[in-house]
């Protein structure tokens, strides 16, 4: 047991080192000039300088101030508080310092995503999946920005990771960790309330497909998290009525903002098109892996859970008034796990030394394709927000002066 624990810590440490080494060079040499980036830096500075009354004032002005109306909701304190702490530690409230929170969140997402893949499909699959998580163009591109997307993806995957642990192990720590993760998730991004129906669909599979009886203790963190979120948000807003008014204003704005109307609307399958445009080979591999025969019952169950999370996530998040692949970065973890399962299925068709060669070749092709896509979209294309229109333009499908 001690040896197993030591081995787990060793490979996680190496995973951290490799992820940082691969991604660190991408953090330099470009300007962070996005509107949301500066908005979050401003919110963090306001919270540090004026405290909760400062955020409360921003919420009061949100309906009438033209600049605030085009900005994210200042109520996303699950991210704004870590943003404030990060900028204080690094010595300045600017977008370059804030971007390091995204970078650390992106690295942590690789680690949590790999551990989740290990729970779903075993360590060998997880180690291969880790390589694809490290090189994800979408995750790398947004991890170098001063926005909340990488942090949001991290807390979303962490929630689903602890849901899985609560079903399988039912430890007290796992239930507490799930409650904390869900509370942070709801305080970070209001759309993450959609994790609940995703968890419900997965729960039905744990119960009927995997024959794991439901634990009544799982209801405790699921019920406590939204209550904690409401109490904290009402405190920041100065009352429940102000909280309701803030959300009404924010919801109404989604149908009036020019950028949202022109770039962030579309059919439910738009997310599939975005994932295909960003990483075509991994997308094709993911579709194959999430539908290919599994080598064992445990792998089949893990594959089915990944498919449930990916499919329900696509369908649910596509019903939101805003459609932007930034909102569903966490689903990339399951798509890449699917691509890993496709590699494993292909390798299983060969024996001996050729299987190792096939593994290295296919993994190398996917990594090279990810690198090329990242360069084309986020470096040469200098993409800030990966909407479908801008993604296709960065890919060179058409040119707009």
Order of alpha helices (4+ residues) and beta strands (2+ residues): alpha-alpha-alpha-alpha-alpha-alpha-alpha-alpha-alpha-alpha-alpha-alpha-alpha-alpha-alpha-alpha-alpha-alpha-alpha
